Amino acid sequence: MLEYFKTILSKVSFSKFLFEKELRKAIKALVDEELRELQKWCYKKFGDVYQAVLNRCFDAPATSIA
């Protein structure tokens, strides 16, 4: 599932709205270990463009990553 979401996020990265929508889906679907890996990957790949979106999505209470 992780690779699937990476592919989707890469394909919709042209749109802030679609990116955030798909990122929220990914966060709900992935288990903790995959979620940590996705977070690292997202910040590395999209941190310069979508820093605010990433912070908003990954800092949400439902996504508390230990």
Secondary structure by P-SEA (a helix, b strand, c coil): caaaaaaaaaaacccaaaaaaaaaaaaacccaaaaaaaaaaaaaacccccaaaaaaaaaccccccc
